[in-house]
């Protein structure tokens, strides 16, 4: 599950912070993918910028990436050389939809 917090950044963008918990690569290591939906649906005018940071004490064996970023969510991809559970901190910044 992902938890999020919204913060307005001026009048032009909004920023959302999330903590995605419990990503686990396959036994022996490899790639795990999870679809992440924004809590409030399609709130962005265009696909936002997504920044990822894995929470780990061994950064040399972990990498994260995004795929399929849309106005309502994205796919988070984790690569790890072992199957230790990994949390990922997420910051999403974009232009909000105008009513």
C-alpha positions in Angstrom: 0.0 0.0 0.0 1.0 3.6 -0.6 0.3 6.5 1.8 0.4 10.0 0.5 0.5 13.6 1.6 -0.4 16.6 -0.6 1.3 20.0 -0.4 0.5 23.0 -2.6 3.6 24.6 -4.2 2.5 28.0 -5.3 -0.4 28.2 -7.8 1.2 26.3 -10.7 2.1 22.9 -9.3 1.2 20.4 -6.5 3.5 17.9 -4.9 2.5 14.6 -3.4 4.7 12.5 -1.1 4.2 8.8 -0.7 5.8 5.8 1.0 5.4 2.6 -1.0 6.0 -0.3 1.4 6.7 -4.0 1.0 8.2 -4.3 -2.4 9.9 -7.7 -2.7 11.9 -8.9 -5.6 11.6 -12.6 -6.6 13.6 -15.2 -4.7 17.3 -14.9 -5.8 16.7 -11.3 -6.9 15.3 -9.7 -9.9 12.5 -7.2 -10.9 9.3 -6.5 -9.0 6.6 -4.1 -10.4 3.7 -2.4 -8.7 1.0 -0.2 -10.1 0.5 3.0 -8.1 -2.7 5.0 -8.4 -2.9 8.6 -7.1 -5.3 8.8 -4.2 -7.5 11.4 -5.8 -7.6 9.9 -9.4 -6.6 11.8 -12.5 -5.7 15.1 -10.8 -2.9 16.3 -13.1 -3.3 18.2 -16.3 -0.4 16.2 -17.9 1.7 13.3 -16.6 3.7 14.5 -13.6 7.4 14.2 -12.7 7.9 11.2 -10.4 11.1 11.0 -8.2 11.9 7.7 -6.4 14.3 6.9 -3.5 14.7 3.4 -2.2 15.0 3.0 1.6 18.1 0.8 1.9 21.4 0.4 3.7 22.9 -1.2 0.6 22.3 1.1 -2.4 24.7 -0.7 -4.6 22.3 -3.7 -5.0 19.0 -1.8 -5.5 17.6 0.4 -8.3 14.2 1.8 -8.9 12.4 3.3 -12.0 9.0 4.4 -13.2 7.1 3.2 -16.3 3.8 4.3 -17.8 3.4 7.6 -15.9 -0.1 9.0 -16.5 -2.3 11.7 -15.0 -3.7 9.1 -12.5 -0.7 6.9 -11.5 2.4 5.0 -12.6 4.2 1.7 -12.5 7.0 1.5 -10.0 9.8 -1.0 -10.9 12.3 -2.3 -8.3 15.4 -4.3 -9.1 17.3 -5.9 -6.3 19.9 -8.7 -6.2 18.1 -10.4 -3.3 14.5 -10.7 -2.1 14.7 -8.4 0.9 11.5 -6.3 1.4 12.2 -2.7 0.3 10.3 0.5 0.9 10.4 3.3 -1.7 9.8 7.0 -1.0 8.0 8.8 -3.8 7.7 12.5 -4.7 5.2 13.5 -7.5 5.1 17.0 -8.8 2.8 18.2 -11.5 0.4 20.7 -12.9 -3.1 20.2 -11.4 -6.2 19.9 -13.5 -8.2 23.2 -13.5 -11.9 23.0 -12.7 
